[in-house]
Amino acid sequence: MVLKFRLFKYYGELRFLEMQIKQEVDIEDWSFFDKKLDDIEDRVGGMKLPISFSQYIFELRINIDFVRSQLRQKRSA
């Protein structure tokens, strides 16, 4: 249960970051968001989890990529 809690904590961080990206109209420092996404991805990648958690990790990485693509779209707009 503790492992699941740690994993879902990253989902919360990612969701918060996504909301910040959506709310910011004029973002001056895009690198802040890039660094935060990289940080979440690095911490998730460094987790030692049983194989039964691999689906959660896979889905979280997909969600990180999704938020990263939203950031790219907003940056190019």
C-alpha positions as CSV (number, residue, x, y, z in Angstrom):
1,M,0.0,0.0,0.0
2,V,2.9,2.4,0.8
3,L,4.3,1.9,-2.7
4,K,0.9,2.7,-4.3
5,F,0.7,5.9,-2.2
6,R,4.2,7.0,-3.4
7,L,3.3,6.3,-6.9
8,F,0.0,8.2,-6.7
9,K,1.8,11.1,-5.1
10,Y,3.5,11.6,-8.5
11,Y,0.1,11.6,-10.2
12,G,-0.9,14.4,-7.9
13,E,2.2,16.4,-8.7
14,L,1.7,15.9,-12.4
15,R,-1.9,17.0,-12.2
16,F,-1.0,20.1,-10.3
17,L,1.7,20.9,-12.9
18,E,-0.8,20.4,-15.7
19,M,-3.3,22.8,-14.0
20,Q,-0.5,25.4,-13.7
21,I,0.3,25.1,-17.4
22,K,-3.3,25.4,-18.4
23,Q,-3.8,28.5,-16.2
24,E,-0.7,30.4,-17.2
25,V,-1.5,32.8,-20.0
26,D,2.0,34.4,-20.4
27,I,4.6,32.0,-19.2
28,E,8.0,33.6,-19.0
29,D,10.0,30.7,-17.8
30,W,9.1,27.5,-19.8
31,S,12.2,25.8,-18.5
32,F,10.6,25.7,-15.0
33,F,7.9,23.3,-16.3
34,D,10.4,21.3,-18.4
35,K,12.5,20.8,-15.2
36,K,9.5,19.8,-13.1
37,L,8.5,17.2,-15.7
38,D,12.0,15.9,-15.9
39,D,12.2,15.7,-12.1
40,I,9.0,13.7,-11.9
41,E,10.1,11.4,-14.7
42,D,13.5,10.8,-13.0
43,R,12.0,10.1,-9.6
44,V,9.5,7.7,-11.1
45,G,12.2,6.0,-13.1
46,G,14.3,5.5,-10.0
47,M,11.6,3.8,-8.0
48,K,12.1,0.1,-7.2
49,L,8.7,-1.5,-7.6
50,P,7.4,-5.1,-8.0
51,I,6.5,-6.2,-11.5
52,S,2.8,-6.0,-10.5
53,F,3.2,-2.2,-10.5
54,S,4.6,-2.0,-14.0
55,Q,1.3,-1.0,-15.5
56,Y,1.1,2.0,-13.1
57,I,4.6,3.1,-14.1
58,F,3.8,2.7,-17.8
59,E,0.6,4.8,-17.5
60,L,2.3,7.5,-15.4
61,R,5.0,7.8,-18.1
62,I,2.3,8.2,-20.7
63,N,0.7,10.9,-18.7
64,I,4.0,12.7,-18.2
65,D,4.4,12.7,-22.0
66,F,0.9,14.0,-22.4
67,V,1.5,16.9,-20.1
68,R,4.8,17.5,-21.9
69,S,2.9,17.7,-25.3
70,Q,0.5,20.2,-23.8
71,L,3.4,22.3,-22.7
72,R,4.8,22.2,-26.3
73,Q,1.5,23.2,-27.8
74,K,1.1,26.1,-25.4
75,R,4.7,27.2,-26.0
76,S,4.2,27.3,-29.8
77,A,0.8,29.1,-29.6
